[in-house]
């Protein structure tokens, strides 16, 4: 998850971009949500889009937390 490397005689902690998943919401699914006319289908798609957005935000927060912990650990050990 984390990379630790030396830069200007200091240790730098970064998230490893090759390990973090590149997840996004499918644009076609978002477009489909705008075309649906059935109230039941609209609610279903809206609910799933909301869940997907929540999941993406949770992943983002997880990465922020991991990076903060890594930076703090790096600071304490150096």
PyMOL Python script that loads the backbone (N, CA, C, O; Angstrom):
from pymol import cmd

cmd.read_pdbstr("""\
ATOM      1  N   UNK A   1       0.808  -1.195   0.000  1.00  0.00           N
ATOM      2  CA  UNK A   1       0.000   0.000   0.000  1.00  0.00           C
ATOM      3  C   UNK A   1       0.855   1.265   0.000  1.00  0.00           C
ATOM      4  O   UNK A   1       0.530   2.243  -0.673  1.00  0.00           O
ATOM      5  N   UNK A   2       1.943   1.238   0.754  1.00  0.00           N
ATOM      6  CA  UNK A   2       2.765   2.436   0.892  1.00  0.00           C
ATOM      7  C   UNK A   2       4.136   2.245   0.269  1.00  0.00           C
ATOM      8  O   UNK A   2       4.681   1.143   0.223  1.00  0.00           O
ATOM      9  N   UNK A   3       4.665   3.347  -0.203  1.00  0.00           N
ATOM     10  CA  UNK A   3       6.040   3.387  -0.701  1.00  0.00           C
ATOM     11  C   UNK A   3       6.829   4.301   0.224  1.00  0.00           C
ATOM     12  O   UNK A   3       6.345   5.355   0.635  1.00  0.00           O
ATOM     13  N   UNK A   4       8.024   3.895   0.541  1.00  0.00           N
ATOM     14  CA  UNK A   4       8.919   4.708   1.355  1.00  0.00           C
ATOM     15  C   UNK A   4      10.204   4.872   0.565  1.00  0.00           C
ATOM     16  O   UNK A   4      10.871   3.892   0.237  1.00  0.00           O
ATOM     17  N   UNK A   5      10.549   6.125   0.260  1.00  0.00           N
ATOM     18  CA  UNK A   5      11.768   6.366  -0.508  1.00  0.00           C
ATOM     19  C   UNK A   5      12.443   7.639  -0.029  1.00  0.00           C
ATOM     20  O   UNK A   5      11.832   8.494   0.612  1.00  0.00           O
ATOM     21  N   UNK A   6      13.713   7.735  -0.357  1.00  0.00           N
ATOM     22  CA  UNK A   6      14.512   8.882   0.059  1.00  0.00           C
ATOM     23  C   UNK A   6      14.432   9.979  -0.994  1.00  0.00           C
ATOM     24  O   UNK A   6      14.574   9.730  -2.191  1.00  0.00           O
ATOM     25  N   UNK A   7      14.199  11.208  -0.515  1.00  0.00           N
ATOM     26  CA  UNK A   7      14.149  12.365  -1.406  1.00  0.00           C
ATOM     27  C   UNK A   7      14.752  13.545  -0.650  1.00  0.00           C
ATOM     28  O   UNK A   7      14.271  13.921   0.420  1.00  0.00           O
ATOM     29  N   UNK A   8      15.802  14.120  -1.211  1.00  0.00           N
ATOM     30  CA  UNK A   8      16.494  15.251  -0.576  1.00  0.00           C
ATOM     31  C   UNK A   8      16.917  14.914   0.861  1.00  0.00           C
ATOM     32  O   UNK A   8      16.737  15.715   1.778  1.00  0.00           O
ATOM     33  N   UNK A   9      17.479  13.722   1.033  1.00  0.00           N
ATOM     34  CA  UNK A   9      17.963  13.245   2.332  1.00  0.00           C
ATOM     35  C   UNK A   9      16.861  13.108   3.388  1.00  0.00           C
ATOM     36  O   UNK A   9      17.137  13.137   4.587  1.00  0.00           O
ATOM     37  N   UNK A  10      15.621  12.958   2.938  1.00  0.00           N
ATOM     38  CA  UNK A  10      14.495  12.732   3.846  1.00  0.00           C
ATOM     39  C   UNK A  10      13.705  11.536   3.328  1.00  0.00           C
ATOM     40  O   UNK A  10      13.631  11.299   2.122  1.00  0.00           O
ATOM     41  N   UNK A  11      13.118  10.787   4.255  1.00  0.00           N
ATOM     42  CA  UNK A  11      12.267   9.671   3.864  1.00  0.00           C
ATOM     43  C   UNK A  11      10.863  10.188   3.581  1.00  0.00           C
ATOM     44  O   UNK A  11      10.281  10.916   4.385  1.00  0.00           O
ATOM     45  N   UNK A  12      10.335   9.803   2.435  1.00  0.00           N
ATOM     46  CA  UNK A  12       9.013  10.247   1.995  1.00  0.00           C
ATOM     47  C   UNK A  12       8.080   9.037   1.939  1.00  0.00           C
ATOM     48  O   UNK A  12       8.445   7.984   1.414  1.00  0.00           O
ATOM     49  N   UNK A  13       6.892   9.196   2.476  1.00  0.00           N
ATOM     50  CA  UNK A  13       5.882   8.137   2.459  1.00  0.00           C
ATOM     51  C   UNK A  13       4.798   8.519   1.460  1.00  0.00           C
ATOM     52  O   UNK A  13       4.271   9.631   1.493  1.00  0.00           O
ATOM     53  N   UNK A  14       4.469   7.575   0.566  1.00  0.00           N
ATOM     54  CA  UNK A  14       3.427   7.811  -0.443  1.00  0.00           C
ATOM     55  C   UNK A  14       2.583   6.556  -0.606  1.00  0.00           C
ATOM     56  O   UNK A  14       3.022   5.447  -0.302  1.00  0.00           O
ATOM     57  N   UNK A  15       1.361   6.755  -1.091  1.00  0.00           N
ATOM     58  CA  UNK A  15       0.538   5.609  -1.461  1.00  0.00           C
ATOM     59  C   UNK A  15       1.081   5.018  -2.749  1.00  0.00           C
ATOM     60  O   UNK A  15       1.488   5.756  -3.647  1.00  0.00           O
ATOM     61  N   UNK A  16       1.091   3.719  -2.849  1.00  0.00           N
ATOM     62  CA  UNK A  16       1.549   3.046  -4.062  1.00  0.00           C
ATOM     63  C   UNK A  16       0.417   3.078  -5.093  1.00  0.00           C
ATOM     64  O   UNK A  16      -0.597   2.404  -4.910  1.00  0.00           O
ATOM     65  N   UNK A  17       0.574   3.847  -6.166  1.00  0.00           N
ATOM     66  CA  UNK A  17      -0.506   3.970  -7.155  1.00  0.00           C
ATOM     67  C   UNK A  17      -0.762   2.674  -7.927  1.00  0.00           C
ATOM     68  O   UNK A  17      -1.832   2.510  -8.513  1.00  0.00           O
ATOM     69  N   UNK A  18       0.199   1.758  -7.935  1.00  0.00           N
ATOM     70  CA  UNK A  18       0.024   0.499  -8.663  1.00  0.00           C
ATOM     71  C   UNK A  18      -0.819  -0.514  -7.900  1.00  0.00           C
ATOM     72  O   UNK A  18      -1.334  -1.463  -8.490  1.00  0.00           O
ATOM     73  N   UNK A  19      -0.961  -0.322  -6.606  1.00  0.00           N
ATOM     74  CA  UNK A  19      -1.728  -1.260  -5.787  1.00  0.00           C
ATOM     75  C   UNK A  19      -3.155  -0.771  -5.568  1.00  0.00           C
ATOM     76  O   UNK A  19      -4.084  -1.576  -5.504  1.00  0.00           O
ATOM     77  N   UNK A  20      -3.332   0.527  -5.455  1.00  0.00           N
ATOM     78  CA  UNK A  20      -4.666   1.062  -5.214  1.00  0.00           C
ATOM     79  C   UNK A  20      -5.575   0.782  -6.404  1.00  0.00           C
ATOM     80  O   UNK A  20      -5.201   1.035  -7.549  1.00  0.00           O
ATOM     81  N   UNK A  21      -6.755   0.266  -6.133  1.00  0.00           N
ATOM     82  CA  UNK A  21      -7.670  -0.035  -7.240  1.00  0.00           C
ATOM     83  C   UNK A  21      -8.161   1.239  -7.915  1.00  0.00           C
ATOM     84  O   UNK A  21      -8.398   2.255  -7.262  1.00  0.00           O
ATOM     85  N   UNK A  22      -8.306   1.168  -9.210  1.00  0.00           N
ATOM     86  CA  UNK A  22      -8.826   2.306  -9.962  1.00  0.00           C
ATOM     87  C   UNK A  22     -10.304   2.029 -10.237  1.00  0.00           C
ATOM     88  O   UNK A  22     -10.681   1.538 -11.301  1.00  0.00           O
ATOM     89  N   UNK A  23     -11.113   2.357  -9.255  1.00  0.00           N
ATOM     90  CA  UNK A  23     -12.541   2.074  -9.320  1.00  0.00           C
ATOM     91  C   UNK A  23     -13.287   3.373  -9.572  1.00  0.00           C
ATOM     92  O   UNK A  23     -12.995   4.408  -8.973  1.00  0.00           O
ATOM     93  N   UNK A  24     -14.246   3.293 -10.462  1.00  0.00           N
ATOM     94  CA  UNK A  24     -15.090   4.458 -10.736  1.00  0.00           C
ATOM     95  C   UNK A  24     -16.482   3.968 -11.112  1.00  0.00           C
ATOM     96  O   UNK A  24     -16.692   2.786 -11.386  1.00  0.00           O
ATOM     97  N   UNK A  25     -17.415   4.892 -11.118  1.00  0.00           N
ATOM     98  CA  UNK A  25     -18.790   4.565 -11.491  1.00  0.00           C
ATOM     99  C   UNK A  25     -18.897   4.601 -13.009  1.00  0.00           C
ATOM    100  O   UNK A  25     -18.454   5.550 -13.656  1.00  0.00           O
ATOM    101  N   UNK A  26     -19.485   3.566 -13.558  1.00  0.00           N
ATOM    102  CA  UNK A  26     -19.662   3.447 -15.000  1.00  0.00           C
ATOM    103  C   UNK A  26     -20.550   4.589 -15.508  1.00  0.00           C
ATOM    104  O   UNK A  26     -21.671   4.768 -15.032  1.00  0.00           O
ATOM    105  N   UNK A  27     -20.047   5.352 -16.467  1.00  0.00           N
ATOM    106  CA  UNK A  27     -20.790   6.492 -17.024  1.00  0.00           C
ATOM    107  C   UNK A  27     -22.078   6.042 -17.713  1.00  0.00           C
ATOM    108  O   UNK A  27     -23.075   6.764 -17.699  1.00  0.00           O
ATOM    109  N   UNK A  28     -22.060   4.859 -18.312  1.00  0.00           N
ATOM    110  CA  UNK A  28     -23.263   4.342 -18.968  1.00  0.00           C
ATOM    111  C   UNK A  28     -24.365   4.077 -17.946  1.00  0.00           C
ATOM    112  O   UNK A  28     -25.544   4.300 -18.219  1.00  0.00           O
ATOM    113  N   UNK A  29     -23.972   3.605 -16.782  1.00  0.00           N
ATOM    114  CA  UNK A  29     -24.945   3.352 -15.714  1.00  0.00           C
ATOM    115  C   UNK A  29     -25.541   4.671 -15.231  1.00  0.00           C
ATOM    116  O   UNK A  29     -26.742   4.759 -14.976  1.00  0.00           O
ATOM    117  N   UNK A  30     -24.698   5.694 -15.105  1.00  0.00           N
ATOM    118  CA  UNK A  30     -25.197   7.015 -14.706  1.00  0.00           C
ATOM    119  C   UNK A  30     -26.134   7.579 -15.764  1.00  0.00           C
ATOM    120  O   UNK A  30     -27.163   8.170 -15.435  1.00  0.00           O
ATOM    121  N   UNK A  31     -25.782   7.397 -17.035  1.00  0.00           N
ATOM    122  CA  UNK A  31     -26.635   7.876 -18.124  1.00  0.00           C
ATOM    123  C   UNK A  31     -27.955   7.121 -18.136  1.00  0.00           C
ATOM    124  O   UNK A  31     -29.008   7.712 -18.379  1.00  0.00           O
ATOM    125  N   UNK A  32     -27.907   5.835 -17.880  1.00  0.00           N
ATOM    126  CA  UNK A  32     -29.114   5.014 -17.832  1.00  0.00           C
ATOM    127  C   UNK A  32     -30.061   5.531 -16.753  1.00  0.00           C
ATOM    128  O   UNK A  32     -31.278   5.536 -16.940  1.00  0.00           O
ATOM    129  N   UNK A  33     -29.513   5.955 -15.650  1.00  0.00           N
ATOM    130  CA  UNK A  33     -30.329   6.461 -14.546  1.00  0.00           C
ATOM    131  C   UNK A  33     -31.152   7.671 -14.965  1.00  0.00           C
ATOM    132  O   UNK A  33     -32.234   7.905 -14.427  1.00  0.00           O
ATOM    133  N   UNK A  34     -30.648   8.432 -15.916  1.00  0.00           N
ATOM    134  CA  UNK A  34     -31.355   9.627 -16.381  1.00  0.00           C
ATOM    135  C   UNK A  34     -32.442   9.302 -17.399  1.00  0.00           C
ATOM    136  O   UNK A  34     -33.346  10.109 -17.616  1.00  0.00           O
ATOM    137  N   UNK A  35     -32.364   8.131 -18.024  1.00  0.00           N
ATOM    138  CA  UNK A  35     -33.318   7.752 -19.070  1.00  0.00           C
ATOM    139  C   UNK A  35     -34.504   6.937 -18.552  1.00  0.00           C
ATOM    140  O   UNK A  35     -35.525   6.822 -19.229  1.00  0.00           O
ATOM    141  N   UNK A  36     -34.368   6.389 -17.385  1.00  0.00           N
ATOM    142  CA  UNK A  36     -35.402   5.505 -16.839  1.00  0.00           C
ATOM    143  C   UNK A  36     -36.651   6.307 -16.484  1.00  0.00           C
ATOM    144  O   UNK A  36     -36.567   7.425 -15.975  1.00  0.00           O
ATOM    145  N   UNK A  37     -37.808   5.711 -16.762  1.00  0.00           N
ATOM    146  CA  UNK A  37     -39.067   6.395 -16.460  1.00  0.00           C
ATOM    147  C   UNK A  37     -39.864   5.708 -15.357  1.00  0.00           C
ATOM    148  O   UNK A  37     -40.688   6.346 -14.702  1.00  0.00           O
ATOM    149  N   UNK A  38     -39.632   4.439 -15.146  1.00  0.00           N
ATOM    150  CA  UNK A  38     -40.348   3.696 -14.107  1.00  0.00           C
ATOM    151  C   UNK A  38     -39.869   4.145 -12.727  1.00  0.00           C
ATOM    152  O   UNK A  38     -38.670   4.166 -12.450  1.00  0.00           O
ATOM    153  N   UNK A  39     -40.817   4.503 -11.873  1.00  0.00           N
ATOM    154  CA  UNK A  39     -40.469   4.983 -10.537  1.00  0.00           C
ATOM    155  C   UNK A  39     -39.686   3.923  -9.755  1.00  0.00           C
ATOM    156  O   UNK A  39     -38.725   4.244  -9.055  1.00  0.00           O
ATOM    157  N   UNK A  40     -40.099   2.673  -9.877  1.00  0.00           N
ATOM    158  CA  UNK A  40     -39.425   1.575  -9.174  1.00  0.00           C
ATOM    159  C   UNK A  40     -37.978   1.436  -9.655  1.00  0.00           C
ATOM    160  O   UNK A  40     -37.063   1.260  -8.850  1.00  0.00           O
ATOM    161  N   UNK A  41     -37.784   1.516 -10.967  1.00  0.00           N
ATOM    162  CA  UNK A  41     -36.433   1.405 -11.531  1.00  0.00           C
ATOM    163  C   UNK A  41     -35.569   2.604 -11.153  1.00  0.00           C
ATOM    164  O   UNK A  41     -34.380   2.456 -10.869  1.00  0.00           O
ATOM    165  N   UNK A  42     -36.168   3.781 -11.150  1.00  0.00           N
ATOM    166  CA  UNK A  42     -35.435   4.998 -10.768  1.00  0.00           C
ATOM    167  C   UNK A  42     -34.918   4.861  -9.336  1.00  0.00           C
ATOM    168  O   UNK A  42     -33.759   5.165  -9.054  1.00  0.00           O
ATOM    169  N   UNK A  43     -35.781   4.402  -8.442  1.00  0.00           N
ATOM    170  CA  UNK A  43     -35.379   4.232  -7.043  1.00  0.00           C
ATOM    171  C   UNK A  43     -34.264   3.195  -6.912  1.00  0.00           C
ATOM    172  O   UNK A  43     -33.328   3.374  -6.133  1.00  0.00           O
ATOM    173  N   UNK A  44     -34.375   2.107  -7.684  1.00  0.00           N
ATOM    174  CA  UNK A  44     -33.367   1.048  -7.642  1.00  0.00           C
ATOM    175  C   UNK A  44     -32.003   1.569  -8.105  1.00  0.00           C
ATOM    176  O   UNK A  44     -30.989   1.360  -7.440  1.00  0.00           O
ATOM    177  N   UNK A  45     -31.996   2.245  -9.244  1.00  0.00           N
ATOM    178  CA  UNK A  45     -30.736   2.753  -9.800  1.00  0.00           C
ATOM    179  C   UNK A  45     -30.158   3.845  -8.904  1.00  0.00           C
ATOM    180  O   UNK A  45     -28.951   3.875  -8.663  1.00  0.00           O
ATOM    181  N   UNK A  46     -31.010   4.738  -8.411  1.00  0.00           N
ATOM    182  CA  UNK A  46     -30.541   5.804  -7.518  1.00  0.00           C
ATOM    183  C   UNK A  46     -29.910   5.222  -6.255  1.00  0.00           C
ATOM    184  O   UNK A  46     -28.868   5.689  -5.795  1.00  0.00           O
ATOM    185  N   UNK A  47     -30.552   4.204  -5.708  1.00  0.00           N
ATOM    186  CA  UNK A  47     -30.033   3.567  -4.502  1.00  0.00           C
ATOM    187  C   UNK A  47     -28.662   2.939  -4.766  1.00  0.00           C
ATOM    188  O   UNK A  47     -27.743   3.072  -3.958  1.00  0.00           O
ATOM    189  N   UNK A  48     -28.539   2.260  -5.897  1.00  0.00           N
ATOM    190  CA  UNK A  48     -27.256   1.632  -6.232  1.00  0.00           C
ATOM    191  C   UNK A  48     -26.175   2.666  -6.518  1.00  0.00           C
ATOM    192  O   UNK A  48     -25.021   2.474  -6.134  1.00  0.00           O
ATOM    193  N   UNK A  49     -26.529   3.750  -7.181  1.00  0.00           N
ATOM    194  CA  UNK A  49     -25.554   4.819  -7.429  1.00  0.00           C
ATOM    195  C   UNK A  49     -25.100   5.445  -6.112  1.00  0.00           C
ATOM    196  O   UNK A  49     -23.919   5.737  -5.924  1.00  0.00           O
ATOM    197  N   UNK A  50     -26.042   5.642  -5.219  1.00  0.00           N
ATOM    198  CA  UNK A  50     -25.706   6.214  -3.914  1.00  0.00           C
ATOM    199  C   UNK A  50     -24.767   5.273  -3.150  1.00  0.00           C
ATOM    200  O   UNK A  50     -23.795   5.718  -2.540  1.00  0.00           O
ATOM    201  N   UNK A  51     -25.065   3.973  -3.187  1.00  0.00           N
ATOM    202  CA  UNK A  51     -24.189   2.993  -2.536  1.00  0.00           C
ATOM    203  C   UNK A  51     -22.789   3.003  -3.149  1.00  0.00           C
ATOM    204  O   UNK A  51     -21.789   2.928  -2.436  1.00  0.00           O
ATOM    205  N   UNK A  52     -22.729   3.096  -4.467  1.00  0.00           N
ATOM    206  CA  UNK A  52     -21.434   3.106  -5.165  1.00  0.00           C
ATOM    207  C   UNK A  52     -20.629   4.346  -4.784  1.00  0.00           C
ATOM    208  O   UNK A  52     -19.424   4.258  -4.547  1.00  0.00           O
ATOM    209  N   UNK A  53     -21.291   5.493  -4.726  1.00  0.00           N
ATOM    210  CA  UNK A  53     -20.602   6.729  -4.354  1.00  0.00           C
ATOM    211  C   UNK A  53     -20.109   6.662  -2.908  1.00  0.00           C
ATOM    212  O   UNK A  53     -19.014   7.130  -2.595  1.00  0.00           O
ATOM    213  N   UNK A  54     -20.919   6.080  -2.039  1.00  0.00           N
ATOM    214  CA  UNK A  54     -20.516   5.910  -0.646  1.00  0.00           C
ATOM    215  C   UNK A  54     -19.285   5.008  -0.553  1.00  0.00           C
ATOM    216  O   UNK A  54     -18.350   5.294   0.195  1.00  0.00           O
ATOM    217  N   UNK A  55     -19.292   3.917  -1.319  1.00  0.00           N
ATOM    218  CA  UNK A  55     -18.173   2.979  -1.328  1.00  0.00           C
ATOM    219  C   UNK A  55     -16.893   3.662  -1.816  1.00  0.00           C
ATOM    220  O   UNK A  55     -15.828   3.475  -1.226  1.00  0.00           O
ATOM    221  N   UNK A  56     -16.992   4.452  -2.890  1.00  0.00           N
ATOM    222  CA  UNK A  56     -15.821   5.164  -3.409  1.00  0.00           C
ATOM    223  C   UNK A  56     -15.278   6.145  -2.375  1.00  0.00           C
ATOM    224  O   UNK A  56     -14.065   6.270  -2.207  1.00  0.00           O
ATOM    225  N   UNK A  57     -16.174   6.837  -1.687  1.00  0.00           N
ATOM    226  CA  UNK A  57     -15.753   7.782  -0.652  1.00  0.00           C
ATOM    227  C   UNK A  57     -15.074   7.039   0.503  1.00  0.00           C
ATOM    228  O   UNK A  57     -14.088   7.521   1.062  1.00  0.00           O
ATOM    229  N   UNK A  58     -15.606   5.868   0.856  1.00  0.00           N
ATOM    230  CA  UNK A  58     -15.005   5.068   1.928  1.00  0.00           C
ATOM    231  C   UNK A  58     -13.598   4.619   1.542  1.00  0.00           C
ATOM    232  O   UNK A  58     -12.693   4.638   2.377  1.00  0.00           O
ATOM    233  N   UNK A  59     -13.404   4.216   0.288  1.00  0.00           N
ATOM    234  CA  UNK A  59     -12.069   3.832  -0.181  1.00  0.00           C
ATOM    235  C   UNK A  59     -11.109   5.016  -0.121  1.00  0.00           C
ATOM    236  O   UNK A  59      -9.952   4.875   0.277  1.00  0.00           O
ATOM    237  N   UNK A  60     -11.605   6.182  -0.520  1.00  0.00           N
ATOM    238  CA  UNK A  60     -10.778   7.387  -0.487  1.00  0.00           C
ATOM    239  C   UNK A  60     -10.367   7.703   0.959  1.00  0.00           C
ATOM    240  O   UNK A  60      -9.206   8.013   1.229  1.00  0.00           O
ATOM    241  N   UNK A  61     -11.319   7.621   1.870  1.00  0.00           N
ATOM    242  CA  UNK A  61     -11.016   7.882   3.286  1.00  0.00           C
ATOM    243  C   UNK A  61     -10.035   6.853   3.839  1.00  0.00           C
ATOM    244  O   UNK A  61      -9.162   7.189   4.639  1.00  0.00           O
ATOM    245  N   UNK A  62     -10.178   5.609   3.413  1.00  0.00           N
ATOM    246  CA  UNK A  62      -9.257   4.543   3.835  1.00  0.00           C
ATOM    247  C   UNK A  62      -7.835   4.865   3.386  1.00  0.00           C
ATOM    248  O   UNK A  62      -6.888   4.726   4.160  1.00  0.00           O
ATOM    249  N   UNK A  63      -7.691   5.293   2.142  1.00  0.00           N
ATOM    250  CA  UNK A  63      -6.363   5.641   1.625  1.00  0.00           C
ATOM    251  C   UNK A  63      -5.757   6.816   2.379  1.00  0.00           C
ATOM    252  O   UNK A  63      -4.561   6.824   2.672  1.00  0.00           O
ATOM    253  N   UNK A  64      -6.580   7.801   2.689  1.00  0.00           N
ATOM    254  CA  UNK A  64      -6.104   8.958   3.450  1.00  0.00           C
ATOM    255  C   UNK A  64      -5.611   8.511   4.825  1.00  0.00           C
ATOM    256  O   UNK A  64      -4.559   8.952   5.288  1.00  0.00           O
ATOM    257  N   UNK A  65      -6.374   7.637   5.469  1.00  0.00           N
ATOM    258  CA  UNK A  65      -5.993   7.141   6.793  1.00  0.00           C
ATOM    259  C   UNK A  65      -4.698   6.339   6.732  1.00  0.00           C
ATOM    260  O   UNK A  65      -3.810   6.527   7.563  1.00  0.00           O
ATOM    261  N   UNK A  66      -4.590   5.447   5.750  1.00  0.00           N
ATOM    262  CA  UNK A  66      -3.372   4.641   5.601  1.00  0.00           C
ATOM    263  C   UNK A  66      -2.164   5.545   5.391  1.00  0.00           C
ATOM    264  O   UNK A  66      -1.108   5.317   5.981  1.00  0.00           O
ATOM    265  N   UNK A  67      -2.311   6.564   4.558  1.00  0.00           N
ATOM    266  CA  UNK A  67      -1.205   7.485   4.296  1.00  0.00           C
ATOM    267  C   UNK A  67      -0.828   8.260   5.556  1.00  0.00           C
ATOM    268  O   UNK A  67       0.356   8.434   5.843  1.00  0.00           O
ATOM    269  N   UNK A  68      -1.816   8.724   6.303  1.00  0.00           N
ATOM    270  CA  UNK A  68      -1.530   9.453   7.547  1.00  0.00           C
ATOM    271  C   UNK A  68      -0.781   8.571   8.544  1.00  0.00           C
ATOM    272  O   UNK A  68       0.182   9.010   9.173  1.00  0.00           O
ATOM    273  N   UNK A  69      -1.230   7.330   8.681  1.00  0.00           N
ATOM    274  CA  UNK A  69      -0.566   6.403   9.604  1.00  0.00           C
ATOM    275  C   UNK A  69       0.871   6.151   9.147  1.00  0.00           C
ATOM    276  O   UNK A  69       1.795   6.161   9.960  1.00  0.00           O
ATOM    277  N   UNK A  70       1.054   5.926   7.852  1.00  0.00           N
ATOM    278  CA  UNK A  70       2.392   5.687   7.315  1.00  0.00           C
ATOM    279  C   UNK A  70       3.319   6.870   7.518  1.00  0.00           C
ATOM    280  O   UNK A  70       4.480   6.702   7.892  1.00  0.00           O
ATOM    281  N   UNK A  71       2.805   8.070   7.272  1.00  0.00           N
ATOM    282  CA  UNK A  71       3.622   9.276   7.460  1.00  0.00           C
ATOM    283  C   UNK A  71       3.977   9.469   8.930  1.00  0.00           C
ATOM    284  O   UNK A  71       5.103   9.838   9.264  1.00  0.00           O
ATOM    285  N   UNK A  72       3.009   9.218   9.799  1.00  0.00           N
ATOM    286  CA  UNK A  72       3.253   9.371  11.231  1.00  0.00           C
ATOM    287  C   UNK A  72       4.276   8.348  11.715  1.00  0.00           C
ATOM    288  O   UNK A  72       5.160   8.678  12.506  1.00  0.00           O
ATOM    289  N   UNK A  73       4.161   7.122  11.248  1.00  0.00           N
ATOM    290  CA  UNK A  73       5.129   6.075  11.604  1.00  0.00           C
ATOM    291  C   UNK A  73       6.524   6.459  11.110  1.00  0.00           C
ATOM    292  O   UNK A  73       7.509   6.318  11.835  1.00  0.00           O
ATOM    293  N   UNK A  74       6.595   6.940   9.880  1.00  0.00           N
ATOM    294  CA  UNK A  74       7.867   7.361   9.288  1.00  0.00           C
ATOM    295  C   UNK A  74       8.492   8.487  10.113  1.00  0.00           C
ATOM    296  O   UNK A  74       9.699   8.494  10.354  1.00  0.00           O
ATOM    297  N   UNK A  75       7.668   9.426  10.537  1.00  0.00           N
ATOM    298  CA  UNK A  75       8.156  10.556  11.326  1.00  0.00           C
ATOM    299  C   UNK A  75       8.695  10.087  12.681  1.00  0.00           C
ATOM    300  O   UNK A  75       9.718  10.585  13.151  1.00  0.00           O
ATOM    301  N   UNK A  76       8.010   9.138  13.300  1.00  0.00           N
ATOM    302  CA  UNK A  76       8.413   8.652  14.632  1.00  0.00           C
ATOM    303  C   UNK A  76       9.682   7.804  14.577  1.00  0.00           C
ATOM    304  O   UNK A  76      10.461   7.798  15.529  1.00  0.00           O
ATOM    305  N   UNK A  77       9.897   7.087  13.471  1.00  0.00           N
ATOM    306  CA  UNK A  77      11.053   6.190  13.397  1.00  0.00           C
ATOM    307  C   UNK A  77      12.295   6.867  12.837  1.00  0.00           C
ATOM    308  O   UNK A  77      13.378   6.285  12.884  1.00  0.00           O
ATOM    309  N   UNK A  78      12.172   8.059  12.319  1.00  0.00           N
ATOM    310  CA  UNK A  78      13.344   8.752  11.745  1.00  0.00           C
ATOM    311  C   UNK A  78      13.739   9.954  12.542  1.00  0.00           C
ATOM    312  O   UNK A  78      14.700  10.639  12.191  1.00  0.00           O
TER     313      UNK A  78
END
""", "prot")
cmd.dss("prot")
cmd.show_as("cartoon", "prot")
cmd.util.cbc("prot")
cmd.orient("prot")
